């Protein structure tokens, strides 16, 4: 087990994974059908004794028998499904009989890394201590929106970071169903309605605000812990949902005070966009202020001022419009100072020309700009002489999910470009001259341009993804004199000893340069990436 197989995605608060699909089981018996999309935070109505009996029935004499009450206590403490806890332990420990379980009381294979399973695995005083400590960690890091490895609350979501085995989620779901067949049923399938009346419908990335003083909670549901009460008018961004629970439709929101949690949609309204004053710009259009103009960290007059731009300062429209506090806000990259922020459109005017590096004819393809969080990349002044490698990655998730992670200041990671499956989906998140933290090898980060592509290393990709990737990688190769060549094997320990287009799996481990995948030995873009086809498009 490798709990951080894809470290660059740590801290994601949005999906691309069906985190809340499958069965909803709050307060129901466990005899139901589980899938890899079932919500692991929905508790089940069983007793410790019933869990022990189910384990004994499936694996007679299992050392796990007797932990039933421990799993129920963990379920009550963390709101994690007890049947999942049992199944996870059964898979990782061979029903408690593995050598790691017997020698180290480690029934979850925790820290049993692929390269050193027995030596690296954590040891515990008892099976019960292992349950308590591992579930505390999983709750905080995998099943909570602010967690370092959060992708949602399903097995599919956990599989992104938790295990190198791509079938890990399916295996646990299968064991959960075996256990459920041995547990009592009350006939309630636990389906849910649409929540209370008056629900609003949102999409990931929508800007919203609270219409009342509104609780934001640890998980969907009125029984979940309140993280904070957001005053009326507080703004936030939709990151996940919807989830129906306790008569409400819940949405995962990243609030402007950097709190991540779940709030009832009945009390959210979209801040919206409209065709009011200052709304007549297009992405890539050059603009200048008509007065001394603040640029802010987010849309809204209460947001932090990053700088004040004087008239005739050159900027480029990157995002918007967003209506907030009576103004129409536009995301602008101010070119003279290299600051990215939001300014009121009423005080912007067109400079009369679009950006010169975009469009067709061999120029830079049209890209959306969304600056990664400060601290997730290194400021630099790189030129063509410094950039030798184009490094191709797969996100191990969705286009939107990757962007969200790089916007999360707690993730510590970024990429220059994020590429999606839909035609034209390319977002630049780090300036070419700066250093993105992605490859697991600082020297290669410093000498490389990093491209994160939607999808998984184990899966194939649509032609539209390859075309998007080829458009931006091809332009970068031409702009920075990188050979359009794909060398085989692990790249040189010294990045200045070569150049070309490589995958993350070819980046040398800085501590053991004969091994690829950077310090964490990543395997992307993997067998799913068709290098011959991709290089042909360049």
Order of alpha helices (4+ residues) and beta strands (2+ residues): alpha-alpha-alpha-alpha-alpha-alpha-alpha-alpha-beta-beta-beta-beta-beta-beta-beta-beta-beta-beta-beta-beta-beta-beta-beta-beta-beta-alpha-beta-beta-beta-alpha-beta-alpha-beta-beta-beta-alpha
